[in-house]
């Protein structure tokens, strides 16, 4: 009797989706299926002291040391917690821990040109969403002495979580503010990047949505001396603020399937002689003076104020990702030291200036459309010689739609289709970034099911893997790889393609699973490994594709348990599109 030993894949077909953002960028849906949800409390609402003139549309909360320790000292894959937004309104969040630090990440003090490593708390960082909708982004950074965070919701409703800097309480005290009702000061908060003057040209054609390209951009962040002073000359407080805001920026890019990481933070703890006459002058000073950075690009975050306001805005060279001499940006932030903080502006400004370096110009520039000669929107006077774009319902990250009388920025829209595609294509075709191909690491635990949350194209195969919510490549699990042969089968990024890897309870038992369907001849049985994959594309595959799946020694040991003399040549791969005989 010859036993046919099989590896099998299920395929099915789904409807087509049109969204450009990743629907579940942090894998919350997968964790809900595979992990126990642990409920943890964090924030407790407290009555504000009216004599201190509390910020409009805000509440005060506290976090006790007991609550804090549960979050810092106990790891749970999926956490449910409540976030008070007003005295009578709370929302429930689902969060998972995430790591966005490069393996050699360091925080430095720069004092009189001497770079001194600092041993500071890097914090624990969470990402997630509201428990009832994917149309939301929650990002929270927890440090031993402070907490930062944001919640971006539908209808351009944004909440920020910022610490009270000069609190004397033994507990952590925070302010939660609805920033969607706070108008940005468009007189001082404009980006000063010139879409023509600051653009470094190249040629690139974008025909459709660009996919993630197995490349990651590492970023060096500088805190200027003014920011250091604003945070009471305390390097830990400066570091908390910068890492906290980067967590939010990272979330926005992750949702766009753009991979960024934090390479280093350099805090200027002695006078750095920035002129602070304009953002353009500060950018030039930053580029000429600070040339040695670990990251692919460098951004200066300035705390300069005039009349109590961050008046210099932001600026960056455009399309300079692989031009080390010009891969610089600058942004003048409000910080959390203001009487009326606007934390989401800082998130927007940093995300916006990085977008310039990555290749995008403003949405009111005459560089968009099929012929690269039209504007996307009319939120500012056009840059170039075209007619204004149409009036948008909501603005995107590279727009000026935050200005008075304009519809505002919707963080959930991200960069929009054209700017997002352009940035992804610039990264994919970059020559300075190392292309990462996931290692052949397969699922090795029984009773598990994982869903690919990253897809990337190496020029031949599209690889689908689960990144364990870290940028550490050693813990990635590669599910499978597909050579599509120029077919559009959907994307895991917008939900139009789903790929899972699953193990049964028998995985690792040295015993395969026998197929007992009625069509199986007892004299000629089937045995399968205790693992299977599912592929759910948005449309039927009409032409042949090549498929690579990855299994390990445990899988082979399970097969060998049915036939000690088995030969690897007996192993076959088959798909089940509908009930039927695998032999046919």
C-alpha positions in Angstrom: 0.0 0.0 0.0 1.4 3.3 -1.0 0.4 6.3 1.0 0.4 9.7 -0.8 1.7 12.4 1.6 0.3 15.8 0.9 0.5 19.5 1.8 -2.6 21.4 1.1 -3.9 24.9 0.5 -7.5 26.2 0.5 -8.4 28.9 -2.0 -11.6 30.9 -2.2 -12.7 34.1 -3.9 -14.0 37.3 -2.4 -15.2 40.7 -3.5 -12.9 43.5 -4.7 -12.0 46.4 -2.3 -11.0 49.9 -3.2 -9.5 51.5 -0.1 -5.8 52.6 -0.2 -5.0 52.1 3.5 -4.3 48.9 5.3 -7.5 47.9 7.0 -5.9 46.2 10.0 -2.3 47.5 10.0 -1.5 46.3 13.6 -3.0 42.8 13.2 -5.8 43.4 15.8 -8.3 41.2 14.0 -5.8 38.3 13.9 -5.0 38.7 17.6 -8.7 38.6 18.4 -8.9 35.1 16.8 -5.7 33.7 18.3 -5.2 35.4 21.6 -7.1 35.9 24.8 -8.1 39.5 25.3 -6.8 40.9 28.6 -8.6 43.8 30.1 -6.4 46.4 31.8 -7.4 49.8 33.3 -5.1 52.7 32.7 -6.7 56.2 32.9 -9.0 57.4 35.7 -11.0 60.6 35.2 -10.5 63.3 37.8 -12.2 66.6 38.3 -10.2 69.5 36.9 -9.2 72.3 39.2 -11.2 75.2 37.7 -8.8 77.8 39.3 -6.1 76.5 36.9 -8.1 77.4 33.8 -8.3 74.0 32.3 -7.9 73.6 28.5 -11.1 73.9 26.5 -12.6 70.5 25.4 -10.3 68.6 27.7 -10.4 66.5 30.8 -7.8 65.5 33.4 -6.9 61.9 34.1 -4.5 60.1 36.3 -2.6 56.8 36.2 -1.6 55.2 39.5 1.7 53.4 40.0 -0.2 50.1 40.4 -1.9 50.5 37.1 1.3 51.6 35.4 3.3 48.6 36.7 0.8 46.2 35.2 1.3 47.7 31.8 5.1 48.0 32.0 5.9 44.7 33.7 3.3 42.3 32.2 3.2 41.5 28.5 -0.1 40.6 26.9 -0.5 40.2 23.2 -3.9 41.9 23.1 -5.2 44.4 25.6 -8.7 46.0 26.0 -8.8 49.2 27.9 -11.1 52.2 28.2 -10.2 55.8 27.4 -12.3 58.6 29.0 -12.9 61.4 26.5 -15.2 63.5 28.6 -16.8 63.2 32.0 -19.7 61.2 30.5 -18.1 59.5 27.5 -15.5 56.7 27.2 -14.3 54.6 24.3 -13.0 51.1 24.4 -9.6 50.4 22.7 -7.9 47.2 21.5 -4.2 47.6 21.7 -1.1 45.5 21.0 2.6 46.3 21.8 4.8 47.5 18.9 8.5 48.1 18.5 9.8 50.6 15.9 13.4 50.9 17.1 16.4 49.9 15.0 18.5 47.2 16.7 21.3 49.7 17.3 19.0 52.5 18.4 20.7 55.0 20.8 19.8 58.3 22.5 22.6 60.9 22.7 23.3 64.2 24.3 25.1 66.5 21.9 27.1 69.0 24.1 29.7 71.2 22.4 30.0 68.7 19.6 30.6 65.9 22.0 28.1 63.0 21.4 27.4 61.3 24.7 25.2 58.1 24.9 22.4 58.4 27.4 20.8 55.5 29.3 17.1 56.7 29.2 13.8 54.9 29.4 12.7 54.0 25.8 9.1 53.4 26.9 6.6 50.7 25.8 4.5 51.5 22.8 1.0 50.4 21.8 -1.0 50.6 18.6 -4.6 49.6 17.9 -8.1 50.9 17.3 -11.5 51.3 18.7 -13.1 48.0 19.5 -16.0 48.5 17.1 -14.4 49.8 13.9 -11.2 49.6 11.8 -11.8 53.3 10.9 -9.7 54.5 13.8 -6.0 54.7 14.9 -4.9 54.6 18.5 -1.3 55.1 19.5 -0.1 55.2 23.2 3.4 55.4 24.6 3.9 54.6 28.2 7.0 55.7 30.1 7.8 55.3 33.7 7.0 59.0 34.4 4.7 60.1 31.5 2.2 58.9 28.9 1.6 60.3 25.4 -1.0 59.2 22.8 -3.6 60.0 20.2 -6.9 58.6 19.0 -7.9 59.4 15.4 -11.5 58.7 14.7 -14.0 59.1 11.8 -15.3 62.5 10.9 -12.0 64.1 11.7 -12.4 63.7 15.4 -8.9 63.6 17.1 -8.0 63.2 20.7 -4.5 63.7 22.2 -3.1 62.4 25.5 -0.3 64.5 26.9 1.4 64.6 30.3 1.3 67.5 32.8 4.9 68.6 32.8 5.1 70.2 36.2 2.9 67.8 38.2 3.8 67.3 41.8 1.6 64.2 42.1 2.9 60.7 42.8 0.7 59.5 40.0 1.1 60.3 36.3 -1.3 63.1 35.4 -2.4 63.6 31.8 -4.7 65.9 29.8 -7.0 64.3 27.2 -8.1 66.9 24.6 -10.4 66.9 21.6 -8.1 68.7 19.2 -10.5 68.6 16.3 -12.1 71.7 17.8 -8.8 73.6 18.0 -8.0 75.6 14.9 -4.4 75.4 13.7 -2.9 78.9 13.4 -2.5 79.0 9.6 -0.5 82.2 9.8 2.5 80.4 11.4 1.9 76.7 10.9 2.4 76.5 7.2 5.0 74.2 5.5 7.5 76.4 3.8 8.7 73.8 1.3 8.6 75.1 -2.2 7.4 72.4 -4.6 9.6 73.7 -7.3 12.7 75.2 -5.6 13.2 72.3 -3.1 12.4 69.5 -5.5 15.3 67.2 -6.6 14.1 65.8 -9.9 14.0 62.3 -11.3 11.8 60.3 -13.6 9.3 57.7 -12.3 6.0 56.4 -13.7 3.1 55.4 -11.4 0.5 53.3 -13.1 -1.3 51.7 -10.2 -1.2 51.3 -6.5 2.5 50.6 -5.5 3.1 47.7 -3.1 5.4 47.7 -0.1 8.9 46.9 -1.5 10.7 45.0 1.3 12.5 48.2 2.2 12.6 50.3 5.4 13.7 53.9 6.1 15.6 54.6 9.3 15.3 58.1 10.7 17.6 60.2 12.8 15.8 62.8 14.9 17.5 65.8 16.4 16.0 67.9 19.2 17.4 71.4 19.0 18.6 73.4 22.1 15.3 75.3 22.2 13.3 72.1 22.6 15.7 71.0 25.3 15.1 74.2 27.2 11.3 74.0 26.8 11.3 70.6 28.6 13.1 72.0 31.6 16.6 70.9 30.3 15.5 67.3 31.1 16.8 64.8 28.5 14.3 62.1 29.6 11.3 64.5 29.1 12.7 65.5 25.6 13.1 61.8 24.7 9.6 60.9 25.9 8.1 63.6 23.8 10.1 62.7 20.6 9.5 58.9 20.9 5.9 59.5 21.8 5.2 61.7 18.7 7.2 59.2 16.5 4.9 56.4 17.7 2.0 58.3 16.1 3.9 59.2 13.0 4.9 55.6 12.6 1.3 54.5 12.9 0.2 56.8 10.0 3.0 55.4 7.8 2.3 51.8 8.8 -1.3 52.2 7.8 0.0 53.4 4.4 2.2 50.3 4.1 5.3 52.4 4.4 7.9 51.1 6.8 9.9 53.6 8.9 12.0 53.1 12.0 13.8 55.2 14.6 17.6 55.0 14.3 18.7 57.5 16.9 17.7 60.6 18.9 20.2 63.4 19.3 19.4 66.0 22.0 21.3 69.3 21.7 22.1 70.2 25.3 24.3 73.2 24.5 23.6 76.2 22.3 23.5 75.1 18.7 23.4 78.5 17.0 20.3 77.9 14.8 19.5 81.4 13.4 15.7 81.0 13.9 15.0 83.7 11.4 13.1 81.3 9.1 12.7 77.6 8.6 14.7 77.8 5.4 17.7 79.3 7.3 17.3 76.7 10.0 17.2 73.8 7.5 20.4 75.1 5.8 22.1 75.4 9.2 21.0 71.8 10.1 22.2 70.3 6.8 25.6 72.0 6.8 26.4 71.5 10.5 25.0 68.0 11.3 26.3 65.6 8.6 26.9 62.4 10.6 23.6 60.6 11.2 22.9 56.9 11.5 19.6 57.1 9.7 18.8 57.2 6.0 17.4 60.7 6.6 17.6 63.3 9.4 14.8 65.6 10.8 15.3 68.4 13.2 12.5 69.1 15.7 12.7 72.6 17.0 11.2 74.1 20.1 11.7 77.7 19.0 8.9 80.2 19.9 8.2 83.8 19.2 5.4 85.4 21.1 4.7 82.1 22.7 4.1 80.4 19.3 6.0 78.0 17.1 6.2 80.5 14.2 8.6 78.9 11.8 6.5 76.0 10.4 8.3 73.2 8.6 10.4 72.6 5.5 12.2 69.8 3.8 14.0 69.0 0.5 11.7 67.0 -1.8 12.6 63.6 -3.2 16.0 63.3 -1.5 15.7 59.9 0.2 18.9 58.6 -1.4 20.7 62.0 -1.7 22.5 62.0 1.6 23.5 65.6 1.3 19.9 66.8 1.0 18.0 64.1 3.0 17.1 66.6 5.7 13.9 68.2 7.1 13.0 70.6 9.8 9.8 71.3 11.8 9.0 73.8 14.4 6.6 72.1 16.8 4.2 73.3 19.5 5.4 70.6 21.9 3.4 69.8 25.0 4.7 72.7 27.0 2.1 75.2 25.7 -0.9 76.4 27.6 -3.0 75.3 24.7 -1.2 72.3 23.2 -2.0 71.0 19.7 -0.2 67.6 19.8 -1.9 66.4 16.6 -0.3 69.3 14.8 3.1 68.1 15.8 2.2 64.6 14.5 0.9 66.1 11.2 3.8 68.4 10.7 6.5 65.7 11.2 4.6 63.2 9.0 4.2 65.9 6.3 7.8 67.0 6.2 9.0 63.3 6.0 6.6 62.9 3.1 8.5 65.6 1.2 11.8 63.8 1.7 10.2 60.6 0.5 9.2 62.3 -2.7 5.8 63.9 -2.4 5.0 67.5 -3.2 1.9 69.4 -2.0 -1.5 68.4 -3.2 -2.0 71.9 -4.6 1.1 71.6 -6.8 0.6 71.3 -10.5 2.3 67.9 -10.6 -0.5 65.3 -10.3 -2.9 63.5 -12.6 -2.1 61.3 -15.7 0.0 64.0 -17.3 1.6 65.3 -14.0 0.2 68.8 -14.7 -2.8 69.2 -12.4 -3.5 70.0 -8.8 -5.4 67.5 -6.5 -7.2 70.1 -4.4 -7.7 73.9 -4.0 -6.7 74.2 -0.3 -4.0 76.7 -1.2 -2.9 78.7 -4.3 -1.5 76.4 -6.9 2.3 76.0 -7.2 2.8 76.0 -10.9 0.7 77.1 -13.9 -2.4 75.0 -13.7 -6.0 75.7 -12.6 -6.9 75.0 -8.9 -7.9 71.5 -8.1 -11.4 70.7 -6.9 -12.6 71.5 -3.4 -12.1 68.4 -1.3 -14.5 67.1 1.4 -11.5 66.3 3.6 -7.8 67.0 3.3 -4.9 64.6 3.3 -1.5 64.7 4.9 0.4 66.5 2.0 -2.3 69.2 1.7 -2.9 72.6 3.2 -6.5 71.8 4.1 -5.8 72.6 7.8 -6.1 76.3 7.1 -9.1 78.4 8.2 -12.1 78.0 6.0 -10.8 74.7 4.6 -12.2 71.2 5.4 -9.4 70.1 7.7 -7.1 67.1 7.7 -8.5 63.6 8.0 -5.7 61.4 9.4 -7.6 58.3 8.4 -7.3 59.3 4.7 -3.5 59.2 5.1 -1.6 60.5 2.1 -4.4 59.9 -0.4 -4.1 57.7 -3.5 -1.6 59.6 -5.7 0.8 60.9 -3.1 0.8 57.5 -1.3 1.5 55.6 -4.5 4.3 58.0 -5.4 6.0 57.6 -2.0 5.7 53.8 -2.1 7.1 53.7 -5.6 10.0 56.0 -4.7 10.9 53.7 -1.8 10.6 50.6 -4.0 12.9 52.0 -6.7 15.4 53.5 -4.2 19.0 52.4 -4.6 20.2 53.3 -1.1 17.8 51.1 1.0 18.6 47.5 1.6 16.0 45.2 0.4 14.8 42.8 3.0 13.6 39.3 2.0 12.0 37.4 4.9 13.8 34.3 6.1 12.2 30.9 5.5 10.7 30.7 9.0 7.5 28.7 9.3 4.9 28.5 12.1 6.1 26.0 14.7 3.4 26.0 17.4 0.3 23.8 17.5 -3.3 25.2 17.4 -2.2 28.5 15.9 -3.5 30.5 13.0 -1.7 33.6 11.8 -2.6 36.0 9.0 0.0 37.8 6.9 0.1 41.5 7.8 3.0 42.5 5.5 3.4 42.0 1.8 6.5 43.0 -0.2 7.7 42.5 -3.7 11.4 41.6 -4.4 11.1 42.0 -8.2 10.0 38.4 -8.8 8.0 37.1 -5.9 5.6 38.8 -3.5 6.3 37.6 0.0 3.6 37.5 2.6 4.6 37.4 6.2 3.7 38.2 9.8 6.0 40.7 11.4 5.0 40.1 15.1 4.4 43.9 15.3 8.2 44.6 15.5 10.8 45.8 13.0 13.0 43.0 14.3 13.5 40.7 11.3 14.4 37.7 13.4 10.8 37.1 14.7 9.1 37.3 11.3 7.1 34.3 10.1 7.1 33.9 6.3 3.8 32.3 5.2 4.2 31.9 1.5 5.4 33.7 -1.7 3.6 34.1 -5.0 4.9 34.9 -8.4 1.8 36.6 -9.8 2.9 36.8 -13.5 1.5 40.4 -13.7 -2.0 39.4 -12.4 -3.8 41.5 -9.9 -5.1 39.1 -7.3 -5.7 41.7 -4.5 -3.6 42.9 -1.6 -3.6 42.0 2.1 -3.1 45.8 2.7 -6.7 46.7 1.8 -8.4 43.5 2.7 -8.9 42.3 -0.9 -6.5 39.4 -0.3 -6.2 37.3 2.8 -3.5 34.7 3.5 -3.3 32.6 6.6 -1.2 29.8 7.9 -2.7 27.3 10.4 -1.7 24.4 12.6 -3.9 21.8 14.2 -3.8 20.2 17.6 -1.8 17.2 16.1 1.0 19.4 15.0 4.3 18.2 16.5 2.8 14.8 17.4 4.9 12.8 14.9 1.6 11.7 13.4 0.0 13.1 10.2 -3.7 13.7 9.6 -5.4 11.0 7.5 -8.0 12.1 4.9 -11.1 10.1 5.6 -13.4 11.5 2.9 -15.7 9.0 1.1 -13.7 9.3 -2.1 -10.5 8.0 -0.5 -9.6 4.4 -1.3 -8.6 2.6 2.0 -6.0 0.8 0.0 -4.5 4.0 -1.3 -4.9 6.6 1.5 -3.9 10.2 1.9 -2.0 11.7 4.8 -1.4 15.4 5.2 0.8 17.5 7.4 -0.9 19.2 10.4 -0.6 22.5 8.8 -2.5 24.3 6.0 -2.7 27.6 4.3 -5.6 29.6 3.0 -5.5 32.1 0.1 -8.6 34.3 -0.5 -8.0 36.5 -3.5 -10.3 39.3 -4.7 -10.8 37.7 -8.2 -10.1 34.4 -9.9 -6.6 33.7 -11.0 -6.8 33.2 -14.8 -3.2 32.5 -15.6 -0.7 30.1 -13.9 1.2 31.5 -10.9 4.1 30.1 -9.0 3.7 29.4 -5.3 6.3 28.9 -2.6 5.2 27.6 0.8 7.5 27.1 3.7 7.4 24.2 6.2 9.9 23.0 8.8 11.4 19.9 10.5 8.4 19.4 12.7 6.1 19.1 9.7 8.4 16.5 8.2 8.6 14.6 11.5 4.8 14.4 11.5 4.8 12.9 8.0 7.6 10.5 8.9 5.4 9.2 11.7 3.1 7.6 9.1 5.9 6.1 7.1 9.4 5.8 8.5 10.7 5.1 5.1 9.1 8.0 3.4 10.8 9.9 0.7 10.5 13.7 0.2 9.6 13.0 -3.4 6.3 11.5 -2.1 5.3 14.9 -0.7 2.8 16.7 -3.0 1.1 20.1 -2.9 -2.5 20.4 -3.8 -5.2 23.0 -3.5 -8.8 22.7 -2.5 -11.0 25.2 -4.2 -14.1 23.2 -3.5 -14.9 19.7 -2.2 -13.4 17.0 -4.4 -10.8 14.4 -4.9 -7.2 15.7 -4.6 -6.2 13.1 -7.2 -8.4 14.6 -9.9 
